[in-house]
């Protein structure tokens, strides 16, 4: 059971980082206008959303 708690903490931290990195990419895109920054922000947002879905449904995935 302790392993699940540690896993939830790590996934939660990854989600927080993903939200920060998505915001940072959007700000960088607004400042520079580089489309690469917008692509990075979009990909990071999708990965963060997938991690959020995984965390919300962790019991279903684990069993």
C-alpha positions as CSV (number, residue, x, y, z in Angstrom):
1,X,0.0,0.0,0.0
2,X,2.9,2.4,0.7
3,X,4.1,2.0,-2.9
4,X,0.8,3.3,-4.2
5,X,1.0,6.4,-2.0
6,X,4.5,7.0,-3.3
7,X,3.3,6.5,-6.9
8,X,0.5,9.0,-6.3
9,X,2.9,11.6,-5.0
10,X,5.3,11.1,-7.9
11,X,2.5,11.4,-10.5
12,X,1.0,14.4,-8.7
13,X,4.5,16.1,-8.8
14,X,4.7,15.3,-12.5
15,X,1.3,16.9,-13.1
16,X,2.4,20.0,-11.2
17,X,5.5,20.2,-13.3
18,X,3.6,19.6,-16.5
19,X,1.2,22.5,-15.7
20,X,4.1,24.8,-14.9
21,X,6.0,23.7,-18.1
22,X,2.8,24.2,-20.2
23,X,2.4,27.7,-18.8
24,X,6.0,28.5,-19.4
25,X,5.8,27.4,-23.0
26,X,2.8,29.5,-23.6
27,X,4.5,32.6,-22.1
28,X,7.6,31.9,-24.2
29,X,5.4,31.6,-27.3
30,X,3.7,34.9,-26.5
31,X,7.1,36.6,-26.1
32,X,9.0,35.1,-29.0
33,X,6.3,34.0,-31.4
34,X,8.2,30.8,-32.1
35,X,5.8,28.0,-33.1
36,X,8.1,25.4,-31.6
37,X,7.3,26.8,-28.2
38,X,3.6,26.4,-28.8
39,X,4.1,22.8,-30.0
40,X,6.0,22.0,-26.9
41,X,3.3,23.6,-24.7
42,X,0.6,21.6,-26.5
43,X,2.4,18.3,-26.2
44,X,3.1,18.9,-22.6
45,X,-0.5,19.8,-22.0
46,X,-1.6,16.5,-23.6
47,X,0.8,14.5,-21.5
48,X,-0.2,16.3,-18.3
49,X,-3.9,15.6,-19.1
50,X,-3.1,11.9,-19.6
51,X,-1.2,11.8,-16.3
52,X,-4.2,13.4,-14.6
53,X,-6.5,10.8,-16.1
54,X,-4.2,8.1,-15.0
55,X,-4.0,9.4,-11.5
56,X,-7.8,9.8,-11.3
57,X,-8.3,6.2,-12.4
58,X,-5.3,4.6,-10.8
59,X,-7.3,2.0,-8.9
60,X,-8.8,0.8,-12.1
61,X,-5.3,0.4,-13.7
62,X,-3.7,-1.2,-10.7
63,X,-6.6,-3.5,-9.8
